[in-house]
Amino acid sequence: MTDLSPEEKFIIEKLEENDSKLNYKELQDLCADEFEGVRLILKKLKDKGMVDFEGMIPGFSAEITLIK
């Protein structure tokens, strides 16, 4: 995880704390006080093969899954 931004690390940590799965809305709420642009960061993490969700950019009802 050394090549991850602080925001990417934060998202990974939150997923790990929640059994590797979170609804997008819940994850966005957890990140709201820390930073903005959760969708873009999730897209980057998906491109790196670290998370999975349906589509290219997650919608409000998307399930975000950490890939181990």
Beta strands, then each sheet from edge to edge (+ up, - down):
strand 1: 21-23
strand 2: 51-52
strand 3: 63-66
sheet 1: 1+ 3- 2+
end
